[in-house]
Amino acid sequence: MEAETPSRWRAFFFAWQYLKPYKKAIGIALAALVFTAMVTLSLGQGVRLLIDRGFATESMDQLNRYVLLFLGLVVALAIGTFTRFYWVSWLGERVVADIRQSVFNHLIDLHPGFFESNRGLEIQSRITTDTTLLQSVIGSSLSVALRQIVMSIGGVIWLFITNAKLTLIVVLSVPVVVAPILIFGRRVRKLSRDSQDKVADVGAYVGEVLGQIKTVQAYNHQVHDKRIFGEFVEMAFSVAKKRIVQRGALITVVIVFVLGAMGLMLWVGGGDVIRGEISGGELAAFVFYSMIVGSAFGSISEVIGELQRAAGAAERMVELLAAKNEIQAPIREVEHLPTPISGHLVLENVVYAYPSRPDQPAIQHLSLEVVPGETLALVGPSGAGKSTLFDLLLRFADVDQGQIRLEGHDIRQLDPLELRKCFSLVSQNPSLFFGSIEQNLKYGKPDASQAEMEQAARAAHAHEFINELPNGYQTRLGDLGLGLSGGQKQRLAIARALLANAPILLLDEATSALDAQSEFLVQQALENLMAGRTTLVIAHRLATVKNADRIAVLNQGRLEGLGTHRELVETNALYARLAKLQFDLAGIAN
């Protein structure tokens, strides 16, 4: 109980934070809600007048008058209901749109390490599934709950006005109805959160399998995936079934007690009518208000389940928004880079270990200087720390010891946005996005002109194959560039880097997976890209970097050698061994 209360209030304040800017809409919705509740309550008096002054007097004039009054109330109720429905639904859609935007804006700035320990597809499910639930609650269930609360309060007041003795029967039944709401409500809330977590697991698994569908089918893994997915679905169903049982039991108990109290009230009230102590119209009005109060409590008990689920969804949104970005600009004394950037990099005694492996440094006391305009190749066995070094340069993570300086500035004292403008990255598996080729090329420079884009594509030897596609630069790509060859993807990535025109180039195995013809075209494109830029190249194939200005040999995070290809073959045992494996030493290596 104690643990639940802060979470519940946290969920409430989370929702209020996004509702607060729309006080005018909230005011209109609440006014319409109160208005419709008052009109609905007034219908009970309309029923009483119809019976006592219309039917009982046997006067058509009286009957016509009160029928018209009743119809006027119905019209007013219809207008008020439309107003309430529109503004409440508008609020739900508007608030959820703001929440989605806020969560996405927060997530997209988080350091990449956050997504290594949190499944991206599960986060995606939270943004879609959980916010849809919040929209349903804010745009519907919450309004129903507030309306029923107003109706129940107004109904009880009219019950006392109509007949105090009969009202006591209703009032005495209230604690009996409220008790199961409180008891079952806690259980429903916990099960609702568990249910949403299981649904998120289902969505994450679907996205993962469908995103790797070729691999799935290549290994004939469909049968196993169907079984695993079935287990996820059944786990979600099992939790949902428990939640349904609890909610069903809650509703059942409420119905039994509410209608039982109403039956007792009809028995007592019917006796009073027979004895002439109250009129038939008064009893009819009392029954009307009793039904309003009873249905209000029944609706509230049902809505509480939805509110509990929404509280769980809100808590998950709070968790995402509370995730701390570990890579930020310094709070004070942000330094700024000179213009233009020469590309001078210095690594001084750098030490870094991944948070999941703090006792196994990926980079160990590495010192290295990269002079402007130089092409520096990074070679070494897998796990040597080459890709980690790129992550540190881009400040996807911060060094544990030492410092990295760009143009003499410690990169931790720079705004990450300003720092990353200095780099263009071309990776082994280029990241292309669903959309047109033009949108992908302009990713690093959205305001580029058509001429600039085509010039970059020509320099990357991509213009020719782009023009051969059905819609040229407007051809839409599938997820991850589906439909293009490896060489075409690489040339698009190089064109994108050319268009961004950053002074420092990071090449991560850019030609390792290509055939000879594609590699030739990509290598030509890379030469155009590297011209006049400081370039760091990760390579396993030494043939692609043997003409680099210098080659740095990394092993287990340490710098074990630095020099030209010929110097390292003669002086560095590790490099010589790698070269022997890849070259004919009699012809090439020497």
QUIQUI-V896619 format. One record per run of one state. SS is the DSSP state (~ for helix, > for strand, _ for the rest). FROM is the first residue (numbers start at 1). LEN is the number of residues. If there is no record, write none. Layout:
<<SS;FROM;LEN> <SS;FROM;LEN>>
This chain:
<<_;1;1> <~;2;54> <_;56;4> <~;60;49> <_;109;3> <~;112;6> <_;118;2> <~;120;43> <_;163;1> <~;164;48> <_;212;1> <~;213;6> <_;219;3> <~;222;53> <_;275;5> <~;280;43> <_;323;12> <>;335;1> <_;336;9> <>;345;8> <_;353;2> <~;355;3> <_;358;5> <>;363;8> <_;371;4> <>;375;5> <_;380;6> <~;386;8> <_;394;7> <>;401;6> <_;407;2> <>;409;2> <~;411;3> <>;414;1> <_;415;1> <~;416;5> <_;421;2> <>;423;4> <_;427;8> <>;435;2> <~;437;8> <_;445;5> <~;450;10> <_;460;3> <~;463;6> <_;469;3> <~;472;3> <_;475;1> <>;476;2> <_;478;1> <~;479;3> <_;482;4> <~;486;15> <_;501;3> <>;504;5> <_;509;7> <~;516;15> <_;531;3> <>;534;5> <_;539;3> <~;542;3> <_;545;5> <>;550;6> <_;556;2> <>;558;6> <_;564;1> <~;565;7> <_;572;1> <~;573;10> <_;583;2> <~;585;5> <_;590;1>>
